[in-house]
Structures are given as structure tokens and as C-alpha cells.
Amino acid sequence: MLHSGKNRVKFILVWIVIYGLSSCAPAKSTVTQAVITAYQIADVVINPRQPNQVVLLKIGQVLQVTPPRTNMEWQINYNPILLELLTPPDMIQAPGPEGWLFRAAASGEGQIVMTSMVSCPKPPCPLMPMRFQLSIQIK
């Protein structure tokens, strides 16, 4: 018991020091700037669970697509000539609640298709993958 109590006190002291140092940080810390750089502010935010959507974009606009469900991995298909994916490569399959970011790169029409990745250790698999599709028009 004495050992776990000492660890608890150390944990609390470390937490107090970290919290205290973070409150002394300047308003525009490098961590905040890195997050803003990685996740730019989107011009258009779309939830793919809303059916029959046509997303209208202008070249250069940033589109944020929130994931249909955050507790799954996804396969994303899109036309890289029309859309530039801004999401970091390590976050494409599981982007978190922020979802995916795309920049409209060229005029035209296309689609973004999101298909859930279903793992099945032993067939037959009871789950069917979910599929969501967005139509994109860029002018």
C-alpha cells in the first residue's frame, strides 16, 4: 500500500507540473500551430450519412468529410486529379472524428467513396461492409 501511495503522489505532482507549464505557454504555441497546419480549416464540411448529396466546390476550397462512424477503419476511393488528399497518410484508414480533408484541385465531377473495412477471422462473415458515396462537382 505504501508503494502505490507514493506512485499516486508522484503522478499527481507530475500532473500539476505539466498542467502548470502548459498554462504558462504562449497563446500561439508550436503544438497548436502544428495541429492547425495538419488540419486546415475547411470551407465545406460534409457528413456522408446524409443521402443523395452533391458537394459543390470551387478550385482551391478545402472539403472536410466526417467519418460515418469513428470506431471503424475505412477504404477511401477518389479521383486524385480532382481532389488532393490533405489527411496525413497514417490517418487515412482511421481519421478520427475530424475525418478526411481534401483540396479541390481541378474542375470536373467525381465521387468520394468510403467503404468500411470488415475483418473476418473465420468465414462466413456476419457483417457486410458499409458504403457511402458523395458526388463532387468542382468549378
GROMACS elastic network, one bead per residue, 0.5 to 0.9 nm:
[ bonds ]
;  ai    aj funct       b0    kb
    1     4     6  0.53119   500
    1     5     6  0.62108   500
    1     6     6  0.87589   500
    2     5     6  0.51110   500
    2     6     6  0.63485   500
    2     7     6  0.88285   500
    3     6     6  0.52424   500
    3     7     6  0.64526   500
    3     8     6  0.87791   500
    4     7     6  0.50355   500
    4     8     6  0.61670   500
    4     9     6  0.86718   500
    5     8     6  0.50367   500
    5     9     6  0.62631   500
    5    10     6  0.86477   500
    6     9     6  0.50986   500
    6    10     6  0.61814   500
    6    11     6  0.85876   500
    7    10     6  0.50004   500
    7    11     6  0.60693   500
    7    12     6  0.85877   500
    8    11     6  0.50385   500
    8    12     6  0.61989   500
    8    13     6  0.86110   500
    9    12     6  0.51246   500
    9    13     6  0.61434   500
    9    14     6  0.85928   500
   10    13     6  0.51000   500
   10    14     6  0.60927   500
   10    15     6  0.85037   500
   11    14     6  0.51621   500
   11    15     6  0.60948   500
   11    16     6  0.86119   500
   12    15     6  0.50421   500
   12    16     6  0.61388   500
   12    17     6  0.86612   500
   13    16     6  0.50776   500
   13    17     6  0.62222   500
   13    18     6  0.86464   500
   14    17     6  0.51468   500
   14    18     6  0.61574   500
   14    19     6  0.84953   500
   15    18     6  0.51727   500
   15    19     6  0.59636   500
   15    20     6  0.83472   500
   16    19     6  0.51309   500
   16    20     6  0.58869   500
   16    21     6  0.84858   500
   17    20     6  0.50572   500
   17    21     6  0.60785   500
   17    22     6  0.85349   500
   18    21     6  0.51600   500
   18    22     6  0.60814   500
   18    23     6  0.86403   500
   19    22     6  0.51626   500
   19    23     6  0.62921   500
   19    24     6  0.88440   500
   20    23     6  0.53072   500
   20    24     6  0.65985   500
   21    24     6  0.51529   500
   21    25     6  0.66165   500
   22    25     6  0.52682   500
   22    26     6  0.88060   500
   23    26     6  0.82932   500
   24    27     6  0.89281   500
   25    28     6  0.81130   500
   25    29     6  0.66012   500
   26    29     6  0.56498   500
   27    32     6  0.87957   500
   28    31     6  0.82742   500
   28    32     6  0.64412   500
   28    33     6  0.68425   500
   29    32     6  0.53666   500
   29    33     6  0.64067   500
   29    34     6  0.87573   500
   30    34     6  0.60755   500
   30    35     6  0.86583   500
   31    34     6  0.51235   500
   31    35     6  0.63491   500
   31    36     6  0.87276   500
   32    35     6  0.51945   500
   32    36     6  0.62358   500
   32    37     6  0.85810   500
   33    36     6  0.51047   500
   33    37     6  0.60544   500
   33    38     6  0.85703   500
   34    37     6  0.50342   500
   34    38     6  0.61131   500
   34    39     6  0.85151   500
   35    38     6  0.50843   500
   35    39     6  0.59901   500
   35    40     6  0.83046   500
   36    39     6  0.50940   500
   36    40     6  0.55635   500
   36    41     6  0.75895   500
   37    40     6  0.57125   500
   37    41     6  0.89815   500
   38    86     6  0.78736   500
   38    87     6  0.74945   500
   38    88     6  0.75600   500
   39    42     6  0.83379   500
   39    86     6  0.79868   500
   39    87     6  0.75552   500
   39    98     6  0.83811   500
   39   101     6  0.74895   500
   40    62     6  0.78615   500
   40    86     6  0.86026   500
   40   101     6  0.79878   500
   41    62     6  0.75004   500
   41    63     6  0.89761   500
   41    64     6  0.85345   500
   42    45     6  0.64728   500
   42    61     6  0.75694   500
   42    63     6  0.54965   500
   42    64     6  0.56803   500
   42   101     6  0.75410   500
   42   102     6  0.87509   500
   42   103     6  0.89909   500
   43    57     6  0.88304   500
   43    61     6  0.58890   500
   43    62     6  0.52076   500
   43    63     6  0.60659   500
   43    64     6  0.77948   500
   44    55     6  0.85168   500
   44    56     6  0.88915   500
   44    57     6  0.80152   500
   44    61     6  0.77275   500
   44    62     6  0.65316   500
   44    64     6  0.61640   500
   44    65     6  0.84872   500
   45    62     6  0.87179   500
   45    63     6  0.59619   500
   45    65     6  0.59624   500
   45    66     6  0.73878   500
   46    49     6  0.88077   500
   46    50     6  0.83817   500
   46    53     6  0.89007   500
   46    55     6  0.81095   500
   46    63     6  0.75503   500
   46    64     6  0.61988   500
   46    66     6  0.62930   500
   47    50     6  0.61006   500
   47    64     6  0.86574   500
   47    65     6  0.60075   500
   47    66     6  0.53335   500
   47    67     6  0.71448   500
   47    68     6  0.69403   500
   48    51     6  0.71252   500
   48    53     6  0.79157   500
   48    65     6  0.69650   500
   48    66     6  0.70857   500
   48    67     6  0.72423   500
   48    68     6  0.61549   500
   48   114     6  0.86054   500
   48   132     6  0.62235   500
   48   133     6  0.69672   500
   48   134     6  0.66302   500
   49    67     6  0.86771   500
   49    68     6  0.59435   500
   49   132     6  0.70705   500
   49   133     6  0.89349   500
   50    53     6  0.67787   500
   51   132     6  0.86246   500
   51   133     6  0.85407   500
   51   134     6  0.85129   500
   52   133     6  0.84562   500
   52   134     6  0.75658   500
   52   135     6  0.81150   500
   53   133     6  0.85251   500
   53   134     6  0.60694   500
   53   135     6  0.64517   500
   53   136     6  0.85943   500
   54   134     6  0.64951   500
   54   136     6  0.57725   500
   54   137     6  0.71331   500
   55   134     6  0.71654   500
   55   135     6  0.60634   500
   55   137     6  0.61048   500
   55   138     6  0.83087   500
   56   135     6  0.87254   500
   56   136     6  0.61810   500
   56   138     6  0.60156   500
   56   139     6  0.78343   500
   57    60     6  0.83175   500
   57    61     6  0.63355   500
   57    62     6  0.83157   500
   57    63     6  0.80274   500
   57   104     6  0.68004   500
   57   107     6  0.88657   500
   57   136     6  0.74533   500
   57   137     6  0.61412   500
   57   139     6  0.64023   500
   58    61     6  0.56729   500
   58    62     6  0.89887   500
   58   104     6  0.66828   500
   58   105     6  0.87983   500
   58   106     6  0.86836   500
   58   107     6  0.77726   500
   58   137     6  0.83732   500
   58   138     6  0.53371   500
   59    62     6  0.88222   500
   59    82     6  0.89783   500
   59   103     6  0.77346   500
   59   105     6  0.56005   500
   59   106     6  0.59707   500
   59   107     6  0.66058   500
   59   138     6  0.63427   500
   59   139     6  0.62259   500
   60   103     6  0.58724   500
   60   104     6  0.51059   500
   60   105     6  0.61247   500
   60   106     6  0.83768   500
   61   102     6  0.83404   500
   61   103     6  0.56613   500
   61   104     6  0.55477   500
   61   105     6  0.84119   500
   62    86     6  0.88314   500
   62   101     6  0.67092   500
   62   102     6  0.55859   500
   62   104     6  0.64414   500
   63   100     6  0.80641   500
   63   101     6  0.56117   500
   63   102     6  0.50727   500
   63   103     6  0.61592   500
   63   104     6  0.75637   500
   64    98     6  0.77776   500
   64    99     6  0.66024   500
   64   100     6  0.56210   500
   64   102     6  0.65081   500
   64   103     6  0.89442   500
   65    68     6  0.88560   500
   65    98     6  0.79224   500
   65    99     6  0.54557   500
   65   100     6  0.52164   500
   65   101     6  0.64945   500
   65   102     6  0.81781   500
   66    69     6  0.84478   500
   66    70     6  0.87327   500
   66    95     6  0.86399   500
   66    96     6  0.85002   500
   66    97     6  0.64514   500
   66    98     6  0.59181   500
   66   100     6  0.64879   500
   66   101     6  0.88444   500
   67    70     6  0.59882   500
   67    72     6  0.89490   500
   67    74     6  0.84898   500
   67    94     6  0.86919   500
   67    95     6  0.75081   500
   67    96     6  0.75052   500
   67    97     6  0.65979   500
   67    98     6  0.76622   500
   67    99     6  0.51525   500
   67   100     6  0.75511   500
   67   114     6  0.84623   500
   68    72     6  0.89962   500
   68    99     6  0.89146   500
   68   114     6  0.86109   500
   68   132     6  0.79613   500
   69    72     6  0.62653   500
   69    73     6  0.87963   500
   69    96     6  0.89473   500
   69    97     6  0.82602   500
   70    73     6  0.78922   500
   70    94     6  0.74005   500
   70    95     6  0.77388   500
   70    96     6  0.56939   500
   70    97     6  0.58953   500
   70    99     6  0.84454   500
   71    94     6  0.80959   500
   71    96     6  0.81332   500
   72    93     6  0.83605   500
   72    94     6  0.68075   500
   72   116     6  0.66932   500
   72   117     6  0.72091   500
   72   118     6  0.83447   500
   73    92     6  0.85721   500
   73    95     6  0.82946   500
   73   115     6  0.86074   500
   73   116     6  0.59188   500
   73   117     6  0.54575   500
   73   118     6  0.80043   500
   74    92     6  0.75333   500
   74    94     6  0.64097   500
   74    95     6  0.86341   500
   74   114     6  0.62620   500
   74   115     6  0.55512   500
   74   117     6  0.53797   500
   74   118     6  0.89195   500
   75    92     6  0.78301   500
   75    93     6  0.60409   500
   75   113     6  0.80432   500
   75   114     6  0.57547   500
   75   115     6  0.51990   500
   75   116     6  0.62757   500
   75   117     6  0.65404   500
   76    92     6  0.76147   500
   76    93     6  0.76527   500
   76   112     6  0.70137   500
   76   113     6  0.57701   500
   76   115     6  0.66529   500
   76   116     6  0.89177   500
   77   111     6  0.79115   500
   77   112     6  0.57412   500
   77   113     6  0.50939   500
   77   114     6  0.66251   500
   77   115     6  0.84524   500
   78    81     6  0.88464   500
   78    82     6  0.82032   500
   78    83     6  0.72271   500
   78   110     6  0.73455   500
   78   111     6  0.58788   500
   78   113     6  0.65560   500
   79    82     6  0.55326   500
   79    83     6  0.61125   500
   79    84     6  0.85315   500
   79   110     6  0.66433   500
   79   111     6  0.72531   500
   79   112     6  0.77425   500
   80    84     6  0.57598   500
   80    85     6  0.75311   500
   80   105     6  0.83624   500
   81    84     6  0.73065   500
   81   105     6  0.67609   500
   81   106     6  0.66037   500
   82   103     6  0.84868   500
   82   104     6  0.60891   500
   82   105     6  0.51231   500
   82   107     6  0.66076   500
   82   108     6  0.67643   500
   82   109     6  0.77865   500
   82   110     6  0.73820   500
   82   138     6  0.77223   500
   83   102     6  0.58899   500
   83   103     6  0.55865   500
   83   105     6  0.52399   500
   83   106     6  0.72072   500
   83   110     6  0.89697   500
   84   101     6  0.84700   500
   84   102     6  0.53351   500
   84   103     6  0.50064   500
   84   104     6  0.64682   500
   84   105     6  0.60959   500
   85    88     6  0.82013   500
   85    89     6  0.89566   500
   85   100     6  0.76517   500
   85   101     6  0.60975   500
   85   103     6  0.65501   500
   86    89     6  0.86418   500
   86   100     6  0.74539   500
   86   101     6  0.51448   500
   86   102     6  0.53651   500
   86   103     6  0.69107   500
   87    90     6  0.83418   500
   87    91     6  0.65884   500
   87    92     6  0.64624   500
   87    95     6  0.77989   500
   87    99     6  0.82318   500
   87   100     6  0.55711   500
   87   101     6  0.53533   500
   87   102     6  0.73776   500
   88    91     6  0.55019   500
   88    92     6  0.67286   500
   88    95     6  0.87639   500
   88   100     6  0.89604   500
   89    92     6  0.55030   500
   89    93     6  0.84776   500
   90    93     6  0.75285   500
   90    94     6  0.81735   500
   90    95     6  0.84658   500
   91    94     6  0.52872   500
   91    96     6  0.77922   500
   91    99     6  0.88905   500
   91   100     6  0.84471   500
   92    95     6  0.55657   500
   92    99     6  0.85914   500
   92   100     6  0.71843   500
   93   117     6  0.86076   500
   94    99     6  0.81947   500
   95    98     6  0.66033   500
   95   100     6  0.63289   500
   96    99     6  0.57747   500
   96   100     6  0.87324   500
   98   101     6  0.85364   500
  102   105     6  0.88338   500
  104   107     6  0.78130   500
  104   138     6  0.67510   500
  105   138     6  0.83864   500
  106   138     6  0.68504   500
  106   139     6  0.77316   500
  107   137     6  0.74609   500
  108   136     6  0.81315   500
  108   137     6  0.59014   500
  108   138     6  0.52424   500
  108   139     6  0.67094   500
  109   135     6  0.74167   500
  109   136     6  0.55282   500
  109   138     6  0.62863   500
  109   139     6  0.88847   500
  110   134     6  0.84399   500
  110   135     6  0.59512   500
  110   136     6  0.51279   500
  110   137     6  0.66594   500
  110   138     6  0.85670   500
  111   133     6  0.66530   500
  111   134     6  0.54157   500
  111   136     6  0.54650   500
  111   137     6  0.86313   500
  112   132     6  0.82158   500
  112   133     6  0.57224   500
  112   134     6  0.51619   500
  112   135     6  0.66767   500
  112   136     6  0.74018   500
  113   131     6  0.70543   500
  113   132     6  0.57434   500
  113   134     6  0.64859   500
  113   135     6  0.88439   500
  114   130     6  0.80088   500
  114   131     6  0.56304   500
  114   132     6  0.51315   500
  114   133     6  0.63505   500
  114   134     6  0.86515   500
  115   129     6  0.64402   500
  115   130     6  0.56079   500
  115   132     6  0.65086   500
  115   133     6  0.87225   500
  116   128     6  0.87906   500
  116   129     6  0.51605   500
  116   130     6  0.51777   500
  116   131     6  0.65217   500
  116   132     6  0.88662   500
  117   129     6  0.64198   500
  117   130     6  0.82477   500
  118   125     6  0.87398   500
  118   127     6  0.71350   500
  118   128     6  0.73095   500
  118   129     6  0.59053   500
  118   130     6  0.87959   500
  119   125     6  0.84046   500
  119   127     6  0.88974   500
  120   123     6  0.64105   500
  120   124     6  0.79161   500
  120   125     6  0.56998   500
  120   126     6  0.83785   500
  120   127     6  0.83877   500
  121   125     6  0.82377   500
  122   125     6  0.69930   500
  123   126     6  0.82345   500
  125   128     6  0.76134   500
